[in-house]
Amino acid sequence: MQAESLSPYPERNSMRKANDQTLKEVISELVKEYHLSDKLKELKVLETWPAEVGKLICHHTVNISFREGKLFVTLDNAAMRQELHLARTKLLKSLNKRLGEDFIAEIVFK
């Protein structure tokens, strides 16, 4: 005599296997579905700035924004703005390296 399964949800195990996803997979799908990938990258760019340039330059950074591949940085010190303008190619490469891809096309200092 064989015992029958008394589970109220006999199909649960087979369904669960078909629907199993890791949290990473679910979040990736949501990011794609809601077109958040570029917004998340923009946020990462803004978070990367202080780590890349240090406390002194951050102290003189009045505003920073990112639109259409351009990083706009407003500084309150003209001499520092000029120095960063001259070093912008090196800074651009360094920021993109930290981001893991060429996401920033240009840096504009104001």
MDTraj code that builds the backbone (N, CA, C; nanometers):
import mdtraj as md
import numpy as np

residues = "MET GLN ALA GLU SER LEU SER PRO TYR PRO GLU ARG ASN SER MET ARG LYS ALA ASN ASP GLN THR LEU LYS GLU VAL ILE SER GLU LEU VAL LYS GLU TYR HIS LEU SER ASP LYS LEU LYS GLU LEU LYS VAL LEU GLU THR TRP PRO ALA GLU VAL GLY LYS LEU ILE CYS HIS HIS THR VAL ASN ILE SER PHE ARG GLU GLY LYS LEU PHE VAL THR LEU ASP ASN ALA ALA MET ARG GLN GLU LEU HIS LEU ALA ARG THR LYS LEU LEU LYS SER LEU ASN LYS ARG LEU GLY GLU ASP PHE ILE ALA GLU ILE VAL PHE LYS".split()
xyz = np.array([
    [0.0834, -0.1173, 0.0000],
    [0.0000, 0.0000, 0.0000],
    [0.0887, 0.1247, 0.0000],
    [0.0627, 0.2127, -0.0918],
    [0.1420, 0.3340, -0.1034],
    [0.0648, 0.4518, -0.0453],
    [0.1369, 0.5367, 0.0290],
    [0.0725, 0.6527, 0.0903],
    [0.0568, 0.7634, -0.0128],
    [-0.0593, 0.8228, -0.0170],
    [-0.0853, 0.9334, -0.1085],
    [-0.0432, 1.0641, -0.0435],
    [-0.0024, 1.1583, -0.1249],
    [0.0353, 1.2896, -0.0745],
    [-0.0897, 1.3653, -0.0333],
    [-0.0882, 1.4166, 0.0878],
    [-0.2027, 1.4904, 0.1382],
    [-0.1807, 1.6414, 0.1319],
    [-0.0812, 1.6822, 0.0601],
    [-0.0505, 1.8252, 0.0506],
    [-0.1627, 1.8986, -0.0227],
    [-0.2066, 2.0120, 0.0307],
    [-0.3119, 2.0881, -0.0381],
    [-0.2614, 2.1524, -0.1674],
    [-0.1301, 2.1545, -0.1853],
    [-0.0702, 2.2161, -0.3053],
    [0.0250, 2.1167, -0.3711],
    [-0.0270, 2.0112, -0.4351],
    [0.0611, 1.9086, -0.4919],
    [0.1502, 1.9607, -0.6046],
    [0.1055, 2.0617, -0.6753],
    [0.1846, 2.1120, -0.7878],
    [0.2864, 2.2172, -0.7441],
    [0.2941, 2.2468, -0.6176],
    [0.3786, 2.3557, -0.5677],
    [0.5267, 2.3353, -0.6002],
    [0.5775, 2.2147, -0.5788],
    [0.7192, 2.1908, -0.6035],
    [0.7569, 2.2100, -0.7504],
    [0.6746, 2.1612, -0.8404],
    [0.7074, 2.1757, -0.9823],
    [0.6956, 2.3217, -1.0266],
    [0.5971, 2.3942, -0.9736],
    [0.5823, 2.5355, -1.0093],
    [0.6977, 2.6175, -0.9529],
    [0.7390, 2.5865, -0.8356],
    [0.8435, 2.6641, -0.7713],
    [0.9725, 2.6568, -0.8515],
    [1.0052, 2.5413, -0.9011],
    [1.1272, 2.5261, -0.9792],
    [1.1213, 2.6104, -1.1065],
    [1.0061, 2.6184, -1.1675],
    [0.9919, 2.6959, -1.2904],
    [1.0005, 2.8462, -1.2643],
    [0.9629, 2.8909, -1.1443],
    [0.9605, 3.0332, -1.1138],
    [1.0782, 3.0797, -1.0286],
    [1.1688, 2.9924, -0.9936],
    [1.2821, 3.0318, -0.9098],
    [1.3707, 3.1315, -0.9821],
    [1.3974, 3.2425, -0.9146],
    [1.4896, 3.3433, -0.9647],
    [1.5652, 3.3987, -0.8459],
    [1.6888, 3.4344, -0.8701],
    [1.7645, 3.4984, -0.7631],
    [1.7186, 3.6431, -0.7519],
    [1.7484, 3.7029, -0.6392],
    [1.7134, 3.8434, -0.6192],
    [1.7832, 3.9309, -0.7232],
    [1.9055, 3.8959, -0.7558],
    [1.9811, 3.9707, -0.8570],
    [1.9089, 3.9675, -0.9921],
    [1.8569, 3.8530, -1.0293],
    [1.7847, 3.8395, -1.1560],
    [1.6570, 3.9226, -1.1564],
    [1.5861, 3.9207, -1.0446],
    [1.4616, 3.9972, -1.0345],
    [1.4903, 4.1470, -1.0449],
    [1.5925, 4.1930, -0.9738],
    [1.6278, 4.3353, -0.9785],
    [1.6728, 4.3747, -1.1187],
    [1.7512, 4.2906, -1.1839],
    [1.7951, 4.3190, -1.3211],
    [1.6767, 4.3317, -1.4155],
    [1.5775, 4.2443, -1.3997],
    [1.4583, 4.2518, -1.4837],
    [1.3808, 4.3813, -1.4583],
    [1.3705, 4.4216, -1.3327],
    [1.3002, 4.5460, -1.2993],
    [1.3730, 4.6674, -1.3571],
    [1.5042, 4.6670, -1.3475],
    [1.5837, 4.7778, -1.4023],
    [1.5616, 4.7883, -1.5526],
    [1.5601, 4.6750, -1.6218],
    [1.5363, 4.6753, -1.7667],
    [1.3936, 4.7193, -1.7983],
    [1.2970, 4.6639, -1.7250],
    [1.1559, 4.6914, -1.7503],
    [1.1223, 4.8397, -1.7342],
    [1.1791, 4.9030, -1.6327],
    [1.1488, 5.0434, -1.6051],
    [1.2540, 5.1399, -1.6589],
    [1.3457, 5.0898, -1.7420],
    [1.4476, 5.1722, -1.8081],
    [1.5258, 5.2554, -1.7065],
    [1.5723, 5.1907, -1.6009],
    [1.6445, 5.2595, -1.4946],
    [1.7959, 5.2481, -1.5073],
    [1.8423, 5.1757, -1.6038],
    [1.9859, 5.1515, -1.6181],
    [2.0657, 5.2812, -1.6282],
    [2.0233, 5.3716, -1.7169],
    [2.0959, 5.4976, -1.7333],
    [2.0871, 5.5841, -1.6084],
    [1.9731, 5.5837, -1.5415],
    [1.9581, 5.6626, -1.4188],
    [2.0502, 5.6102, -1.3091],
    [2.0637, 5.4786, -1.2992],
    [2.1531, 5.4209, -1.2002],
    [2.2984, 5.4546, -1.2310],
    [2.3323, 5.4560, -1.3597],
    [2.4680, 5.4939, -1.3987],
    [2.4937, 5.6409, -1.3674],
    [2.3945, 5.7259, -1.3904],
    [2.4088, 5.8679, -1.3582],
    [2.4334, 5.8866, -1.2087],
    [2.3613, 5.8139, -1.1290],
    [2.3791, 5.8210, -0.9844],
    [2.5193, 5.7755, -0.9454],
    [2.5666, 5.6710, -1.0102],
    [2.7008, 5.6215, -0.9821],
    [2.8062, 5.7253, -1.0214],
    [2.7836, 5.7964, -1.1315],
    [2.8758, 5.9025, -1.1733],
    [2.8835, 6.0092, -1.0653],
    [2.7695, 6.0524, -1.0145],
    [2.7658, 6.1576, -0.9131],
    [2.8289, 6.1108, -0.7822],
    [2.8156, 5.9843, -0.7504],
    [2.8765, 5.9301, -0.6302],
    [3.0274, 5.9112, -0.6466],
    [3.0737, 5.8933, -0.7686],
    [3.2146, 5.8681, -0.7957],
    [3.2984, 5.9955, -0.7866],
    [3.2386, 6.1102, -0.8171],
    [3.3118, 6.2364, -0.8197],
    [3.3923, 6.2618, -0.6922],
    [3.3320, 6.2590, -0.5737],
    [3.4092, 6.2880, -0.4517],
    [3.5252, 6.1901, -0.4289],
    [3.5031, 6.0647, -0.4573],
    [3.6080, 5.9648, -0.4378],
    [3.7244, 5.9867, -0.5346],
    [3.6938, 6.0381, -0.6503],
    [3.7965, 6.0569, -0.7527],
    [3.8779, 6.1843, -0.7316],
    [3.8146, 6.2933, -0.6923],
    [3.8852, 6.4223, -0.6870],
    [3.9337, 6.4609, -0.5475],
    [3.8809, 6.4017, -0.4437],
    [3.9276, 6.4304, -0.3085],
    [3.8508, 6.5421, -0.2396],
    [3.8882, 6.5646, -0.1131],
    [3.8150, 6.6586, -0.0272],
    [3.8288, 6.8040, -0.0719],
    [3.9471, 6.8461, -0.1117],
    [3.9690, 6.9869, -0.1465],
    [3.8822, 7.0296, -0.2643],
    [3.8858, 6.9524, -0.3709],
    [3.8058, 6.9866, -0.4888],
    [3.6566, 6.9726, -0.4575],
    [3.6214, 6.8720, -0.3795],
    [3.4807, 6.8552, -0.3398],
    [3.4320, 6.9759, -0.2607],
    [3.5184, 7.0300, -0.1777],
    [3.4818, 7.1468, -0.0976],
    [3.4484, 7.2662, -0.1876],
    [3.5154, 7.2762, -0.3024],
    [3.4933, 7.3873, -0.3952],
    [3.3929, 7.3540, -0.5060],
    [3.3390, 7.2320, -0.5034],
    [3.2366, 7.1936, -0.6003],
    [3.1017, 7.2438, -0.5510],
    [3.0426, 7.3351, -0.6267],
    [2.9143, 7.3946, -0.5890],
    [2.7981, 7.3090, -0.6378],
    [2.8106, 7.2584, -0.7591],
    [2.7037, 7.1773, -0.8177],
    [2.7649, 7.0780, -0.9146],
    [2.7013, 6.9628, -0.9255],
    [2.7447, 6.8616, -1.0216],
    [2.6196, 6.7942, -1.0770],
    [2.6160, 6.7791, -1.2095],
    [2.5016, 6.7131, -1.2726],
    [2.5509, 6.6354, -1.3939],
    [2.4663, 6.5455, -1.4413],
    [2.5022, 6.4601, -1.5542],
    [2.3842, 6.4519, -1.6489],
    [2.4085, 6.4884, -1.7750],
    [2.3040, 6.4821, -1.8779],
    [2.3661, 6.4424, -2.0115],
    [2.3039, 6.3468, -2.0757],
    [2.3398, 6.3074, -2.2123],
    [2.4898, 6.2856, -2.2310],
    [2.5508, 6.2153, -2.1378],
    [2.6927, 6.1816, -2.1492],
    [2.7882, 6.2903, -2.1038],
    [2.7353, 6.4036, -2.0604],
    [2.8208, 6.5143, -2.0163],
    [2.8092, 6.5340, -1.8655],
    [2.9246, 6.5450, -1.8006],
    [2.9302, 6.5740, -1.6581],
    [2.9543, 6.7235, -1.6423],
    [2.8602, 6.7931, -1.5814],
    [2.8705, 6.9377, -1.5599],
    [2.9105, 6.9624, -1.4151],
    [3.0227, 7.0320, -1.3965],
    [3.0754, 7.0578, -1.2628],
    [3.0911, 7.2085, -1.2449],
    [3.0246, 7.2638, -1.1438],
    [3.0361, 7.4062, -1.1124],
    [3.1258, 7.4206, -0.9910],
    [3.2299, 7.5030, -1.0060],
    [3.3264, 7.5264, -0.8986],
    [3.3223, 7.6725, -0.8563],
    [3.3575, 7.6987, -0.7307],
    [3.3580, 7.8364, -0.6811],
    [3.4972, 7.8998, -0.6825],
    [3.5936, 7.8351, -0.7463],
    [3.7306, 7.8836, -0.7492],
    [3.7801, 7.8810, -0.8939],
    [3.8084, 7.9986, -0.9492],
    [3.8477, 8.0097, -1.0902],
    [3.9799, 7.9386, -1.1198],
    [4.0765, 7.9500, -1.0305],
    [4.2065, 7.8857, -1.0530],
    [4.1906, 7.7330, -1.0544],
    [4.1117, 7.6808, -0.9627],
    [4.0879, 7.5367, -0.9578],
    [4.0115, 7.4909, -1.0823],
    [3.9165, 7.5709, -1.1254],
    [3.8402, 7.5390, -1.2461],
    [3.9343, 7.5293, -1.3672],
    [4.0280, 7.6236, -1.3776],
    [4.1244, 7.6242, -1.4882],
    [4.2153, 7.5009, -1.4828],
    [4.2633, 7.4668, -1.3642],
    [4.3504, 7.3491, -1.3483],
    [4.2762, 7.2204, -1.3861],
    [4.1531, 7.2087, -1.3414],
    [4.0746, 7.0898, -1.3741],
    [4.0414, 7.0846, -1.5226],
    [4.0189, 7.2020, -1.5823],
    [3.9920, 7.2073, -1.7256],
    [4.1123, 7.1526, -1.8036],
    [4.2321, 7.1891, -1.7603],
    [4.3534, 7.1406, -1.8277],
    [4.3745, 6.9907, -1.8062],
    [4.3280, 6.9393, -1.6945],
    [4.3468, 6.7975, -1.6621],
    [4.2220, 6.7138, -1.6910],
    [4.1265, 6.7695, -1.7642],
    [3.9974, 6.7011, -1.7812],
    [4.0074, 6.5685, -1.8569],
    [4.1003, 6.5556, -1.9515],
    [4.1140, 6.4298, -2.0258],
    [4.1574, 6.3175, -1.9317],
    [4.2561, 6.3465, -1.8488],
    [4.3039, 6.2471, -1.7518],
    [4.1934, 6.2150, -1.6511],
    [4.1239, 6.3160, -1.6040],
    [4.0144, 6.2974, -1.5088],
    [3.9007, 6.2161, -1.5714],
    [3.8696, 6.2437, -1.6964],
    [3.7657, 6.1712, -1.7688],
    [3.7992, 6.0216, -1.7767],
    [3.9237, 5.9919, -1.8141],
    [3.9671, 5.8515, -1.8226],
    [3.9611, 5.7836, -1.6861],
    [4.0026, 5.8550, -1.5847],
    [4.0036, 5.8002, -1.4495],
    [3.8612, 5.7727, -1.3983],
    [3.7703, 5.8653, -1.4226],
    [3.6305, 5.8457, -1.3814],
    [3.5676, 5.7277, -1.4550],
    [3.5890, 5.7205, -1.5855],
    [3.5321, 5.6099, -1.6641],
    [3.5918, 5.4756, -1.6217],
    [3.7199, 5.4760, -1.5870],
    [3.7828, 5.3520, -1.5393],
    [3.7180, 5.3080, -1.4084],
    [3.6939, 5.4025, -1.3201],
    [3.6302, 5.3720, -1.1908],
    [3.4868, 5.3205, -1.2119],
    [3.4190, 5.3726, -1.3146],
    [3.2827, 5.3305, -1.3453],
    [3.2782, 5.1957, -1.4178],
    [3.3904, 5.1567, -1.4776],
    [3.3962, 5.0289, -1.5463],
    [3.3528, 5.0332, -1.6916],
    [3.3252, 5.1519, -1.7432],
    [3.2871, 5.1680, -1.8838],
    [3.2999, 5.3152, -1.9224],
    [3.2989, 5.3420, -2.0520],
    [3.3076, 5.4804, -2.1010],
    [3.1682, 5.5418, -2.1016],
    [3.1204, 5.5759, -1.9854],
    [2.9873, 5.6325, -1.9711],
    [2.9888, 5.7839, -1.9854],
    [3.0952, 5.8494, -1.9389],
    [3.1087, 5.9944, -1.9483],
    [3.1828, 6.0269, -2.0773],
    [3.1219, 6.1082, -2.1622],
    [3.1851, 6.1456, -2.2889],
    [3.2639, 6.2759, -2.2756],
    [3.2200, 6.3629, -2.1845],
    [3.2813, 6.4952, -2.1735],
    [3.2583, 6.5508, -2.0324],
    [3.3560, 6.6309, -1.9864],
    [3.3397, 6.7023, -1.8590],
    [3.3392, 6.8513, -1.8906],
    [3.2386, 6.9211, -1.8402],
    [3.2259, 7.0653, -1.8613],
    [3.2372, 7.1322, -1.7253],
    [3.3372, 7.2217, -1.7127],
    [3.3560, 7.2956, -1.5887],
    [3.2985, 7.4352, -1.6035],
    [3.2240, 7.4777, -1.5039],
    [3.1621, 7.6105, -1.5052],
    [3.2150, 7.6906, -1.3877],
])
top = md.Topology()
chain = top.add_chain()
for i, resn in enumerate(residues, 1):
    res = top.add_residue(resn, chain, resSeq=i)
    for name in ("N", "CA", "C"):
        top.add_atom(name, md.element.get_by_symbol(name[0]), res)
traj = md.Trajectory(xyz[None], top)
